[in-house]
Each structure stands twice: as structure tokens, then as C-alpha cells.
Amino acid sequence: MGFLTDLQIRTATPQAKEYLIADGDGLYLRVRPASKGWLYRYKTDKKQFKIGFGSYPVVTLAMARDKAREANTLRAQGIDLQDLRREQQEQVQLAKINTFELMSRAWLKSANKDREWSAGYKEKVTRHLEIHVFPWVGKMAIDKITPPEIVRCLHRIKDRGNLETAQRVREAVQHVYQYAVDTGALEPVKNFVNKRTGGLPTPRSRHYAAITDPKQLGQLLRDIRGYNGNFITIAALRLAPLVFQRPGQLRLAHWEDIDLKKKLWRCPPENMKLREWQKRDNRTPAHIVPLSRQARRVLEDLLPITGPSGPVFPHMARRSDKSRYISANTINSGLRTLGYDTQEQITGHGFRATARTMIREYLGWDPDVIERHLAHVSKEEQGASYDRATFLAQRKVMVQQWADFLDDLEVGIMPKLGDNVVLFKRAQA
């Protein structure tokens, strides 16, 4: 090696097109119209490769020759220079995102793409990390963080009484560490975050507050009937126990999806509690909700006010696209106005548990029919992929019996039990 001299390099004249001057052993001086640099060329399996060694004079002739010798040595050892270069570039990129916060954001981006999270869920996970972890360890290199530092983050949450949030934050941190291992930024032995990190106790399972006593439910129905708030809120409160669907489905309902003549309400997949990919899959069926006579009467009263198209329950202000519908808290706010504790007595979501319990206990309906009306799928049969029964005919009868049952409770007619099945039948009008 050694054809070129520093004088030759300095006096090499740029031309309209770049050209190469060989130095030997694969090293070339590349002369461009506006710059000079080093190029290493080699062949393998009749394919030619090029690797840049930097610009001149930042990289001197001696330095370029050292790089060429090293490359030749590596090739002699059977090392693929292209693979080695890619690994080095990956390490450079990893070094740029090696802080906990940057690694977390890289994981969030990857997880959102792979799992197709909803925007709301991604925002929730991001906020958990931003509030509870980033302020303390976000700017630290992930491989320099010690177990006590993560534990202190978790215990700050737990000590405020938010045990469930602490559990969720730990799960997110665990995913971030695993992502760092999977991408090569962290050695597996340094991944200390697991389901036991922080010694957090299992949070007490809490269910949505729901009324399952007939007398209490009758009183609630009378209170709703006497509510003198906004007409749209009143309609939502009256309809919620009759259809017992998720509050999100109810508030996002559109008149275009309601057929009062056929007595059906079609809930599109995008309004259902489904994984994001299921919402986007055009093969996912809509959830069909049969409407009782009482439910149709509520909707018929509301039709002249908010119909015949668009949201059934529009936001009273209609100030922006985000306020097209009543808020997620409207029904609960109405219940609190009526004097009910939505943490301990009844919540908008609790009407589902109320109906599920009382329809089974007092009306004797098969759990499968009730569960399908609630839009629950079979865990044993891997959901709707195998079990496509909708029980629509049965559910039409069930929701009418339930609505009549609620009418009885509202006027003070209490059920009589025998073998856990109601023995009375409401006289049909």
C-alpha cells in the first residue's frame, strides 16, 4: 500500500465529474467538484461494495490507510463488512435514544403501530409515563437506572392511594425495558423490571356501582322521571336502563343507525369496546340492539329535538367537532344531581350490571342471551370467530319484559320470587 502522497492529494484538481485515484489495497481518493474524500472498494461473490472512510483533510492519508488495513483484516477473518457497518449504525442510533424517556417514546411508537392502539389508550399510557416516571428518571440512560429509582416512582403513586395506576405504570415500564433488550440497547441481565418490582400488593377489584335491589331501583326510576334538567340529559338517563348498553355506545348513537319501525338500533364497530384492528376490520359485524316499546317512546320524544339525522344526544353547546356529542360524564353528572353516589351507589355503566343481575334473577333468562345483548363474546369459543349466534329473536322478547318490569318497579309493584324466577306477569295493555 502506498501510491499516493500528501502533495498529490492536495493538488488533485476537481473536475466536472468525480473521479478516483487508487492508493492500493482497495483504498481510493475520491475527488468531487467541491470536496475530497476516502473510498474503500471490495468485491465478494462477484458483487462490488463501497464504504466511505470520511473526508480529506479531516481523515488524513495515514488514517485512511489504517482503516483500509483494518477492513482487509476483518475480511480475511470472514467478517461481512456490510453487516458490521449496519450493526455500528444501529448502535449509534440506539445511543441517541438511550435515555429512559426517549426509549419509552420509541416503544410507544412501535407498540402503537404493532398493536394498533386507539388514540385514547396511547394517550393514557403516555400520560402515565410523563406524569409518574419521566420527571425522575426520564433523562437518565436506561442502563444506568437502579431498581430503587424505579421502585420510588411506583411507591409515590401507591402512597397517594392509586394502587391500580401504580400497577399500570409498572407494566408500561416493564414493556419499555423489554423493548430496550429487544433492540439491543440493554443487556438482558440489566432488565430488572418485572411483575414483582416495587412489591405492590394486588389492587382490590372494584366493579361499577350498580343497584340490584328492586325497591332502590324503583326509587331511582322515579327520581329520573322527576328530573328537571336538560331534556337531552333526561332522555339519556331514561334510555340507559332500558337498553343497558355501554355509556359510550349510547352517547355516540346516530339517528341514521336507529330504525324505529323495525324497532332496532345498530351500533357500528367503531363505537363498540373492541380492539382497534377489530373496529377497522370491515368484517366485524355491528351490534344490533332491539328496542322495547318504552325505549322507542323515549326516542320518539327526542326525535323532533335532535333528529332526524346526526347525533341522537348532541352536546348542548356544539362548540367544536369534539363536542358534537354529550360528554362521557353527562349521565353520571345527572345521577349525582339526583343525589346518587356514582362511586358507591349507581353509575352510568352500572345499569348493565343492574340489568344483567335482575333479568337473570327475576325474569329467569338464559345468561347467554343476556351476555349477547351486553355485546359480550364467549371466552371459551374465542369470541365471534366461532360463535355467531345473536339471539335477536329472544332478545326482542327479553328487552320488552325488562322494560315492563322497570315500569312495575317505578310504580311500586315489587316482584315475588319463587325458585329465583319471577312468578308474576305484568298484564299486557
Buried (B, 14 or more C-beta within 10 A) or exposed (E): EEEBEEEEBEEBEEEEEBBEBEBEBBBBBBBEEEEBBBBBEBEEEEEEBEBEBEEBEEBBBEBBBEBBBEBBEEBEEEEEBEEEEEEEEEEEEBEEBBBBBBBBBBBBEBBBEEEEBBEEEBEEBBEBBBEBBBEBBBEBBBEEBEEEBBBEBBBBBBEEEBBBBBBBBBEBBBBBBBBBBEBEBBEEEBBEBEEEBBEBEEBEEEEBBBBBEBEBBBBBBBBBEEBEEEEBBBBBBBBBBBBBBBBBBBBBBBBEBBEBEEBBBBBBBBBBEBBBEBBEEEEBEBBBBBBBBBBBBBBEEBBEEBBEEEBBBBBBEEEEEEEBBBBEEBBBBBBBBBEBEBEEBBBBBBBBBBBBBBBBBBBEBEEBBBBBBBBBBBEEEEBBEEBEEBBBEBBBEBBBBBBBBBBBBBEEEEBEEEEEEBEBEEEEE
